[in-house]
Amino acid sequence: MTHPFLFHPQVAPWFKESADALQLTLFSELDAPIREVWLRHEPDNEEYLVPMTAVSTRDRLQVWQGTLPLHKGQDIHLYCFKCLTDEEQWWLHGAGVSAAMPPREQHFRFNSLHQPPAWVQDQVFYQIFPDRFCNGDPSLSVKHHEYEYRGKAVISKAWGEPVSRHEEGHGACEFYGGDLAGIDAKLHYLQSLGVTALYLNPIFDSPSNHKYDTQDYFKVDAHLGTNAQFAELTRNLHQRGMKIILDAVVNHTSTEHPWFCPPLGAQHNPDSPWRSFYTFDSEGDYVSWKGIRSLPKLDFSCEKVQDAVYRADDAILRYWMRAPYQIDGWRFDVIHMLGERGTAEGNRGHVRAMRGAVKQENPDAYVLGEHFFEASQWLQGDQEDGAMNYYGFAHPIRAFLVGKDIAYHPIKISAEELDRWLKLARAHIPFKNQLAQFNLLDSHDTARFLHLLGEDKQRMRLAATLLLTYIGVPSIYYGDEVGLSGGNDPDCRRCFPWETTAWDHVLHDHYRRLIQIRRQRPALRRGDIQTLYAGPHSYVFARTLQSDQVVVACNRHPSEPRTISLPLWQTASPASRFTDAFNGDKFEVVQGEVQLTIPANSARVLLSS
């Protein structure tokens, strides 16, 4: 069944907020036989229909507007649009258009009380695995066989030496010497790339190279530097106008944490003052994260754990947000698994409380959660500002461009199915949180995207284009921009190649140009997103904010270019001329449309001029 064109813009000038109401707009095709539009919402969980008024026409569009009252006692406001013809009805909602009323989870949503910090939208994040980025102070480096980790002597390796294979079992105990001094020394490189914010994998005292097994939450690991060096790093970042967030690993600790280990820790001591910090069975065995024995799980039913992590004045989360460190937010490791009595029981309450503690220290802090799958329930505004967007970006882009899912199983989707997946992921969360989603192609937990592409550099540039232009905040995993490759963990954690002869300079320049465009064009940072075309192999969308518009067109077909007539009239943008950001080609909008040819295995970015 073919439905009429309908679109609800969620940015100015079509979307206006006041303290007690939203002025909302709906676009319909002028030729569509729509005679009435109703705004449906649910104050007190009951349906109300508000009439929309046809206020103007714009090119081929009919513009409808109406007012949504923001009822007190309700943070999250759900709404959708009911459009009537003489014979049928069409519903517009977050996931698209349907012939019947959509389920509540697909309604548009607005949180009037909790919204992400505005600065997040403007960032380009860069994720650093500290041991592998840069060795700035060799005197700090782990020495060969300096100590044992889980029964194995630690290994010191030369910079750039191959990472061990997963089956060798040395992945967590080999060290290359990256440190905070190395990050500080490369801030000029990061700024020249265009990076504005850093996300560091854990830096606190820990015996492993990944440091997800914390043994002291108040001390920077000595092989990475000192607390004073970290304070200097944050000061230098802030002087450059850059931001930094750290990894909060508070679902579990190391077995070497004093709360757990001998002589006073909980493991073998039922009388330990920290016994209630963990969950033990009648045999004295403890619950660990996913059965990994070195990671005993904290029990948040214990008030002392709540105090230690977030509630007390000297809590872990508060400590690093205060001077002299003043970090700008936290990325919470496996936040969805955190809870009481060895389970995720009580998760929502504790995540909300953590958010409250972080926002108490800095109302503008970024609260980011790690979720490998759908995170909608944590993204309604009252818990997280954004999630590592595996489900709503990394997974669908991998499926579309690589043909594999997150478990590396084969999957085949068209651009039309990609568009449906992306829309559905967006539909479940408020628009402001969509803008704060942490988009990524890969990370320390996945194979490098370039590796998954079979080292196809051209397709990697296509993927990077989507990363830097899609709605949300992009994160670049260190080295992706110079063509660093690698398979699954630990191979995805190779050393950054500082010898520039090893770089893919075409890819590096592509990243720099994309970041430059993103910083110059507000539509890419805060604009709406609207699909213009989605077929078997080609996907085209527009990002629009008032008079600024960017059109992004990609074609994954390995050998055939694709020519498309793009219906720009659907965006209501005044833009009439466009320039290709990479080759300077000029385009004119003729009768609301632009003819565009997308080369094979490529993407184009058109900038309104």
N, C-alpha and C positions, 0 to 999 in steps of 0.2 A: 504494500500500500504506500503510495507516494504522499508524503505530508507537505504542507506549505512551509515556506521558510519562516522561522521564528527565532529570535535571538534576544537575550536579556543582557545588556551591558552592565558591568559591575564597577565601572570607574567613571570619574567626572568626564563630561558634564551631565551624563545620563543617570548617574547614581549620586544622590545627595543625602548626607547624614545630618540629623540634628539630634538634640538630646532625647526627644520623645517620638521621633518618626523617621522613616526613610522615604524619600521620593524615588520611585522606581520607574524604569522605562522598559518597554517591550517594542521590538521592531517586528513588523510583519510585512510580507510582500504586498505591495499596493494592489496587485491584481488578484490576490487571494480573496475568496468570498467570505472573509471573516467579518461578522456584523457586531459581535460583542466580545469583550475581553474582561475576565474577572480575575482579580488577585485573590488567591486562596491562602489563608493563614490559620493558625491554630492557637489563639490566646486561650489559656486554661485548658488546652488539649481538646478544644471543640472547634469545628469548622466555622469560619466566617468568610464570606465572599464580598470583596470590595470592588465596585465597578471601576474599570480603567477608562480613561477618556482619550479619544483620538485627537491629539493636539496639533499635529502638523504632518506634512509629507516631506520626504527628502529623497530626491532621485526616485528610485523605485520602491521606496520604503514608506509604510504608514507608521507613524510614531505614536505609541500609546503611553500614557503616564497615569500613575495612581500613587496613593500614599499608604504606607504600611505603618500603623501605630506600633510603637515599641512598648509593650505592656510591662508595667513594673512587676517585680517578682519573677521575671523570666529573663535569663541571660541569653539563651539561644533562641532565635526566632526563625521558624521554618516557613517557607512560602513557595508557591508555584503559580502558574498562570493557566487559566482555563479559557480556551478560545472557541467560540461557537460560530458555526455556519448555519445555514437553514436546515441542513440534514445531518450534521455530525459535529463532533467536538475534537479538539486537539489540546494536549497538555504540554506545556514547556516546563522543563525541570532541569536539574543540574546535569543529568546524564543525556539529555537530548529532548526529542519530541516523541510522544506516544499518544495512542488513540484513547487511552483510559488513564484514570488518575494514577500517578506513580506511587510507589511505597515511600514512606516518610524518609527513609535514609537517602533517597535521591532528590529530596526537595532542596532548593536553594536555602542557604543558612547564613545567619548573621549573628555574631556574638557581640552584644552591646556593652559587655563589661570587661571581657578578657580579649586582648588583641596582641599580636606579636609586636616587638619593638620595630619602629619604622626603619631604623638604620640597616636592619638585616637585608632588606630588599636590594640595597645598593651595593652589596658586597660581592666580591669574587673570593671564595675560600680556597685555601690550599692545605691539603692534609699531609702532615709530616709524620713518618715513623722515625722517631729521633735517632735510633742507632744507625740508620741507613741514609741520612740526608747529607751530613757533612761533619767531618772530624775537625773541630776547631782547636782542641787542646789534647794532644796525644798523651799527655801525662795522666789524664783521667781514664784512659782506656782500660778495659778489662784485660788482665794479663792471662796468658795461656795457662790453663789448669789452676787459676787463682783460687777457685773454690768449686764445690760440687753442687749441681742443680739436679734434684730428683735422681740422685745416684750416678750422675754422669759429670765428669770434669768439664768445666766450661772451656770453650774453644775461642781463641783469638785469631781473627783472620785479617789478611791484608785487604785494604779498600779495593772493592771491585772483584775480589776473588769469588768464584761461583758459590751460590748458596747451596747447602746440602739438600739432597732429595728428601721428600717427606718420609719415605720408608726407612731412611737411615736413623730417624728419631732424634736428630740433633737440632731440629729447627729452632727450639726456644733457648738453646744454650750456646749458640755461636754469636760472637760479637765482632763488630767492625769499627766501633769507636765513635760513631756519630754522637753529638752532644749539643748542649744549649749554646755553647760558644760558636759552634759551627752554624747553627741557625742564625745567631746574631750577625755572624760574618757575612751571611748571604742575604741579608735583608735588602741590600741594594739590587741584587739579582731579582728577588721576588717583586720588588716595586717596579723594576724595569719591565717585567712580564705583565704587570698590571694587577697583581694580587693585592687585595686590601685587608684580608683577614686570614688568620691561621687557625687550624684545628690540629692540636698535637695529640697523638696517641699518648697513653699514660707516661708520666714522668716521675711518679713518686717511687720511693724506695721499694725495690723488688729484685729478686734474684734472677729473673728471666729477662730476655731481651725485649719481649713484648710488654712486660710490666702490667699485665692484667691480673697479677697475683700480688696485691699490695701487702707490704709488711709494715709500712709506716706512712700514714696519709698526710703527715705534716712535714715531711722531709723529701726534698728532691733527691733522687737516686744519685749517689756519689759519683757514679761513672758517667752521669750526664752533666753534673755541675753541682752548684749549691743553691740554697734558697736565695742568697744574695744575688747570684748570677741570674736567677730567674726573675727577680725583681728588676734587675738592670735590663733584661730582655723585654719585659712588659713595658718598662719606661721608654725604651728605645722605639718599640712598636707604636706606642701611643703618641710619641713625639712626631712620628711619621704619619699620623692619622690612621694607623692600622689598628685592627682589633685582634683579640685572641680568645679562643675557648679551649678548655681542657677536658680531658676524659675523666668522668666520675665513675669509678668502678666500685659501687657500693652494694651490689647484690651479693658479693662474696669477697672474702679476703684470701690471702695466702695462708697455707698451713704454718708459715714462719711468722705470722703476725703474733705479737705478744698476747693478744686476746685468746689465741688458740694454742700456741706451742708451749712446751715446758720452759721454765719450771712452774709458772703460775697459770698458764693458759688452760682453756677449757677441755682440750682433747682427752687427756687422761686424768683429769682432776674434777670429780663431781662437785667439789667444794670451791672451785675457781670462781672468783668474782665475775668472770665473763662466761660462765657456763650457759647462762640464759641467752647469750648473744647468738647461739647456734642451736640447731635442732638435733637432738640425740634420741635414738630409740632405746628400748628396754635393755638391749645388749650393749649399749654404750657406743653404737655406731652413729656417725653423723651424716647429715644430708649435705651433698656437695652439688655444685652446678653441673648439671647434665652428667652426673656420675664421675666427673673428673676429680680425683681424690685430693689434688693439690689446691682445690678451690672450694673450701667449706662455705656454705651459704649462710648469710646473716638472717636472723629471725626478727622481723620488724614488729612482731607482737610484743617484743621486749622494749619497754620504754627507755631503757638505757641505750639501746641501739638507736632509737629515734633521736635521743638527745645527742649522741655522738655524731650521727650523720647530718642531721638538719635542724633539730629543735633548739638545742642549747645555744647560748650566746657564743660559745667557743667551738661550735660544730664544724665538721670538716668542710661542708659546702660554703659556710660563711667565711672561714679563715682565709681562703684564697681570693675572695672577692674584696677583701679589705686591703688597705695600704699595708705594705708597699707593693703588693702584687696587682690588685684591682683587675682581675681577669673580667672579661666581658660576657661570660656565660659558661655553661657546662653542656657537654655532650654526655648523656647518661647511657652507659653500657647496659645492654640487655634489660632495659628499664621495665619491659612488660613482664618479666619473670620475677621481679622483686616482690616480696610479700612476707606472709606470716607462716610460722610452723613448717618451714621447708617447702611451701607452695607459693602461688601468686595470690593467695587470699589477702584481701584488704588492699590490693595493688592501687586501685584508684585513689583511695584516701591518702595513701602515703605519697603517691606522685603529686597529688594536689598540694599536700603539705610541703613537699620539697620545692615545688614551684613557689609557694607562698614565702618560704624562707629565702629563696634566691631573689625574688622580687622585693622582699623587705630590705635586702642589702643593696640592691640596685634595680629599681622598677624597669629599667631599660635593658636588663640582662636577657640573653638569648637562652631559652630552655629547649634543648635539642635531644630527641630520643633516638636510640638505635632500635630499628625494627626491620627485620628482613622481609616481613610480609605486611599485610594491610594493617594500618595503625589508626584508622579513622576514629576509634573510640577514645584515643589519647589526644586527638587533634581537634576537639570541639572548642578549644580556647582556654578551658580551665585547668589543663594539665601541661601539655607541651605547646611551644610555639611552632615547632616544626619537627619533622622526623627525617632521618636519613632515608631518602625517597627511593628505596629499592623497588617497592611495590608499584609506585606510580610513575617511575621513570626508568631506573636501571633495568628492571626485569622486562618491561615491554620493548625498550630500545634494543636490548640484547636479543630478544625473540625475533624482532623485525630485521635486524642487521646481521646477526650471527646465526640465527636458527637454532638456538639452544635456550633452555630455561635455566633457572638458578641452580638446579641440580645437575646441569650439563646434559639433560635429556633433550632429544630432538624436538623441535616445535616449529611449525610453519604458520605464519600469520601474514595476511595482506596488510597494506597501508590502511585499508578500511577497518580491519579488525584492530590494528594498532590504535587508530583514532578512537574506536569504541572503548578500548581498554583505558586509554589516557583520560577520556571524558568521565568514565565511571569512577576512576580513582579520584579525580577532582571533585566529582559530584558530592562526595560524602563529607567534605570538610568546608568550613567557611572560606570565602575568597581571600581574606587577609592571611589566613594560614596557608593557602595555596602559594601566595607570594613568598612565604617564609620556609617553604619546603626545601630541604637540603638535597639538591639533585647531584647525582654522581653516576659515572660510568663504571667505576671499579673502586676497590679499596684494599686495605691490608687483609681483608677476609675473602677476597675473590681473585680469580685469575685476572691479569691485566686485560683490558679490552682489546688492545692491539694483538695480544697473543691469541685471544678468541677469534679474531678476524683473520688468523693465519698470516699475520704481519702485513695485511693490506693497508698501506699507508693512506691511500686515497680514501678508502672507506672510513679510516680513522678520522680523517679531516671532516667527513660527513657527520660522524658521530659527535665530534667536538663542536661542530656548528649547532647541532641540536642541543647539546649541553649548555652552550653559552647563550642560547636564544629562547629556550623553553621557559614557561612560567615557573618561578621559584628561584632560589639562589644557587648558583653553580659551585661545585667543589671539584678541584683538580687534584688527583692523587699524585703526589710528588713524582716527577720524572715522566709522567704521561706526555707532557708537552714537548719533550725532546726525543720521544720514541722509545722510552724504557719499556721493555717487555717482561714477560714472566708468567709462568703457569700458576697453579694453585699454591696456597700457603705451604711452605715458606718461600717459594720461588717468586711470588709477587712482591717480595720485600727485598729486592736487590738494592745495591748501593746506587745512589745517584751518580751518573757519570760526569764528573766535572771537567774532564778533558773534552773540549768542545768539538774536536774532530769526530767524536763518537755520536754527536747529535744529528737528528734529522732536522735540519735547519728550515726546510719547507714547512714541516709540521709546527715547529716552534714559532715561526713567523705567523702561521695561520692562527695559533692560539693568541698571540699578541694582538693581532688585528681584530679578532673576535672580541677580546676583552676591551680593547679600545672602543669598538662600536658599542658594546654594552654600556660602557661608562658614559658615552656621549648621548645615547638615546634613552630618554626616560621611559619610552614604551616598552623596552626590553626589561626594565627593572620593576616597573609598577603598573604596566599596561594590561589590558584585557587580552584574552586569547580567543581566537575564532578560527575554526577550520574552514578553509576555502575549497579544499579538494582532498579526497582520500580515495585512491583507486587500488589496483593490484600492487603496484610498486612505488607509487608517488604519493607524497604527503605534503600538503601546503597549509600553512597557517599564518594568520596576521596577528601581530601584537600592536594594540592601538591605545594611545592615551592622548585625548584631545586632538591637536593637529599633528601629533607625531605618530608615524606608522612605520612598521618594519614588517616585510613579508618574507617568510622563510619557506623555501621550497626544496624538497629533497627527492631524489630518484635513486632507489637502490638497485635498479636493473643493471646487471654487469656490463651490458653492451648496447642497449637501446636508449637513445634520448627520448624525452617525453615532452610534447608540446601541449599546453593547457591554456584555456581561456579562463582567467581567474575572476570571479564575481566580486570585485571590490566594492560594488554598490551595497553589498550586504553589511559592510562595516560602518556606514554613515560617516566615514572619514572625509574631510575636505581635500585630502591629498589627491593631486592630479598628475604628478610627475614623480618618477622613481629613478634611482641610480643604483646599479649593481655595486655592492660594497667592495668587490674584489677586482672586477675588470673595467668598471666605469661605464658599462653599457647604460643607455638611457631608455626609459619606457614612459609612455603616456597612457593615461587612463582614457579610453574611448568608450563612450556610452556605458560608463560604469565598469568596464572590464579591461584587463591587461592580458595580452598574449605573451606567454613565456615558454621558452624551451629550456628544459633542465637536462644537462648532459648526463650520460650514464654514470652511475656510481658516484654521484656528486650532489652538492647542495648549493643553492644560490641564496643570497641575502640582498633584498631590495630595500633601499632606504628612501623614505619620502623626502622630497626636496622642494 
